[in-house]
Amino acid sequence: MGLNAAGWAVGVVYAVGTWVLLGRALRRSGTTFLGPANQVTLARATLVGGVAALAADWLTGHAVPVVVFVTLAAVALALDAVDGQVARRTNSTSALGARFDMEVDAVLILVLSAVVAQFLGPWVLAIGAFRYAFVAASWALPWLRAALPHRMSRKTVAAIQGVVLAAASSGILPYPMAMAVVGTALALLIWSFSRDVAWLWRAHEIQRFVAAAVALPYAPESASGTGGNAPRSIGGNKVLAGPRR
């Protein structure tokens, strides 16, 4: 496809980075091979690497075969519905597979948003940056790392981002329509993330309340704060003293 230096550099860095990170993840999970679903995800990751390499050339002002770019992105998006089905049918679902799938999606959406931002403006980059901003925030706010309940709407919103960005990058949409659909996609993404953050905050507050309620009976008591009803020990057994008169 006639990649230039930028495309080759990004492609090589992406390939090596995927190799290293996936190898570490496999070692942490205690396995040495990829199951059938993860092999599908690896195929998706390879396609996303091609999209990233072409995007690098595109963003540095070089001519890129748009049909090839959009086709690679479209196939990668379509396979996103395949790896989950394969995992369920082969009973090979795992935390590694879910994380691998999520990160491949995040990279693809980031790359597509960078390309579309050339036509529609830098605000489109927010679509690709949301996932990474959420991860960065979780370093400072550990409660954001809690597990979220399964919601089909979350997956649907994520899929919409990829489809809309791929369509916008093809150039087939008129400018006003591209602005409208990409803006709508961003609004849906903001809604989805806001709902998840609100759920995580409520879960965190409930957990704090429960922990405080459990710890309350075991809190140290002082004579000044018990109104004369401090527990006293008789023969090793604690009893409540009668109220002072």
Secondary structure, 3 states (H helix, E strand, C coil): CCCCHHHHHHHHHHHHHHHHHHHHHHHHHCCCCCCHHHHHHHHHHHHHHHHHHHHHHHHCCCCCCHHHHHHHHHHHHHHHHHHHHHHHHCCCCCHHHHHHHHHHHHHHHHHHHHHHHHHHCHHHHHHHHHHHHHHHHHHHCHHHHCCCCCCHHHHHHHHHHHHHHHHHHHCCCCHHHHHHHHHHHHHHHHHHHHHHHHHHHHHHHHHHHHHHHHHHHHCCCCHHHCCCCCEEEECCEEEECCCCC
